[in-house]
Amino acid sequence: MPKKILKLMLTLTLSFIFIQPLYAASTKFIRLKDGSVLKGKVIEMSGGTYKIETPHLGIITLPENEIISISESNSAAQGDTSEKANIKKQVQQIKGDVLSNPAIMKEITNMTQNPEIMQLLSDPNLINDVMSYDPEKIESNPKIQQLMNNPDMQKLMNQLSGQLSQ
């Protein structure tokens, strides 16, 4: 994997891990592989499954691999491409590696004490751009650039890069 793409994937994965609890609290549009779109709140994600509270179906459980995108608006949910789906798949694989590594998870937990990182990750535009899985939006977001240039984040990305290339 080219270094630029690996750096983007690592940033996206780490951002996703950090912002997932923040992002889940509001109503989202969840586009599924079968083409349907659900409106609801993500109330939990664990073990590769999402629990979603919908106004009409109540609480439903969906496997992560059945979800194509989760977005703030229905139009964004419909604009998914195979490139975004591929990025999402790669991020999910990296996320699995990250979540199963206790040393890296300890570093991530420590990074939640970094006010600069947490301020960047609380920006709604950064959250929406990360959750869009759109490489152009992600790369052009100035807050994501700041995040990628943070020394703690760079250290963690280097650790991950070393782990993934083994």
C-alpha distance (Angstrom), angle and dihedral (degrees) to the residues before:
residue distance angle dihedral
M1 . . .
P2 3.84 . .
K3 3.81 113.9 .
K4 3.84 94.6 -117.5
I5 3.80 92.0 52.9
L6 3.81 92.1 44.8
K7 3.81 90.0 51.9
L8 3.81 90.4 49.9
M9 3.81 91.9 48.1
L10 3.80 92.3 48.7
T11 3.80 92.1 48.0
L12 3.78 91.1 47.7
T13 3.81 92.1 47.8
L14 3.79 94.5 48.0
S15 3.78 92.1 44.1
F16 3.79 90.0 50.3
I17 3.82 91.4 51.6
F18 3.80 91.3 50.2
I19 3.80 99.1 42.4
Q20 3.77 101.2 38.0
P21 3.83 93.9 93.1
L22 3.82 90.9 47.3
Y23 3.77 93.3 46.6
A24 3.78 96.8 47.6
A25 3.80 97.0 64.9
S26 3.82 98.6 76.2
T27 3.80 132.7 63.3
K28 3.81 113.4 -83.5
F29 3.77 139.5 -176.4
I30 3.81 110.3 -121.4
R31 3.80 115.3 -160.3
L32 3.78 114.6 -156.8
K33 3.80 131.1 -155.2
D34 3.81 90.8 -109.4
G35 3.83 89.3 61.8
S36 3.78 96.9 -106.0
V37 3.79 121.6 128.7
L38 3.80 122.8 -146.5
K39 3.78 125.3 -161.0
G40 3.78 114.7 -147.6
K41 3.78 150.8 97.1
V42 3.78 122.7 -76.0
I43 3.79 101.5 -130.2
E44 3.79 99.5 173.1
M45 3.77 142.4 5.1
S46 3.77 121.1 -169.9
G47 3.76 138.7 136.0
G48 3.78 93.1 13.7
T49 3.81 94.7 -56.5
Y50 3.78 133.2 104.6
K51 3.81 124.8 -146.2
I52 3.77 109.0 -150.7
E53 3.79 126.5 -172.3
T54 3.79 110.1 -146.7
P55 3.80 127.8 -175.7
H56 3.82 93.8 -128.0
L57 3.80 106.3 28.8
G58 3.78 99.8 35.6
I59 3.79 116.7 -141.7
I60 3.78 113.8 -8.9
T61 3.80 131.5 179.1
L62 3.79 120.4 -138.6
P63 3.80 130.2 -177.5
E64 3.80 111.8 -117.5
N65 3.81 91.6 -123.5
E66 3.83 90.9 62.2
I67 3.82 92.5 59.1
I68 3.79 118.0 86.2
S69 3.80 98.5 179.5
I70 3.78 144.9 -10.4
S71 3.78 115.6 -153.1
E72 3.79 144.9 160.1
S73 3.81 94.9 -114.8
N74 3.77 135.8 37.9
S75 3.80 92.3 -127.6
A76 3.81 90.7 57.2
A77 3.79 90.1 49.4
Q78 3.79 90.0 55.4
G79 3.81 93.2 49.5
D80 3.78 95.9 70.5
T81 3.78 118.4 133.0
S82 3.76 134.7 -164.0
E83 3.82 86.9 -106.7
K84 3.81 90.2 58.6
A85 3.80 90.8 45.3
N86 3.81 89.2 51.8
I87 3.81 91.3 49.1
K88 3.79 90.2 49.0
K89 3.80 90.7 51.3
Q90 3.81 91.7 50.4
V91 3.80 91.5 47.3
Q92 3.81 90.6 50.5
Q93 3.81 90.3 52.5
I94 3.80 92.4 49.1
K95 3.82 90.5 44.2
G96 3.81 89.1 55.5
D97 3.81 90.1 52.8
V98 3.81 91.1 47.5
L99 3.80 95.7 47.2
S100 3.81 91.7 49.1
N101 3.82 93.9 52.8
P102 3.83 110.6 84.8
A103 3.83 94.1 -166.1
I104 3.80 93.2 53.7
M105 3.80 92.2 43.7
K106 3.82 88.4 53.1
E107 3.82 89.0 53.4
I108 3.80 90.6 49.2
T109 3.80 90.7 49.7
N110 3.81 89.4 50.5
M111 3.80 89.9 49.9
T112 3.79 90.3 59.1
Q113 3.81 84.9 72.4
N114 3.82 90.6 60.2
P115 3.84 106.0 100.0
E116 3.83 93.9 -159.2
I117 3.80 92.7 54.7
M118 3.79 93.9 44.4
Q119 3.82 92.0 47.9
L120 3.80 90.8 51.7
L121 3.80 92.1 46.8
S122 3.80 92.8 50.6
D123 3.81 92.3 61.3
P124 3.85 108.5 113.5
N125 3.82 92.6 -145.1
L126 3.80 91.3 53.6
I127 3.80 90.2 48.6
N128 3.81 92.8 50.0
D129 3.81 93.0 45.6
V130 3.82 92.6 49.5
M131 3.80 92.7 46.4
S132 3.81 90.8 48.9
Y133 3.83 90.7 66.0
D134 3.82 85.6 -146.0
P135 3.83 107.3 145.4
E136 3.81 93.3 -156.6
K137 3.80 93.2 52.4
I138 3.79 91.3 45.0
E139 3.79 95.7 48.6
S140 3.82 93.5 45.3
N141 3.82 96.2 48.9
P142 3.84 106.9 105.8
K143 3.81 92.3 -152.1
I144 3.79 90.6 56.2
Q145 3.81 88.5 50.6
Q146 3.82 88.9 52.1
L147 3.79 89.6 48.2
M148 3.81 92.0 50.6
N149 3.82 89.9 50.3
N150 3.80 94.9 50.1
P151 3.85 108.0 114.1
D152 3.83 93.4 -134.1
M153 3.81 91.4 49.9
Q154 3.82 91.6 46.5
K155 3.80 90.2 51.1
L156 3.80 90.8 50.9
M157 3.82 92.6 45.4
N158 3.81 89.6 51.6
Q159 3.80 89.8 51.3
L160 3.77 90.9 49.9
S161 3.77 93.0 44.7
G162 3.80 89.9 54.0
Q163 3.79 91.6 48.2
L164 3.80 93.8 48.3
S165 3.79 94.3 48.6
Q166 3.82 92.3 55.7
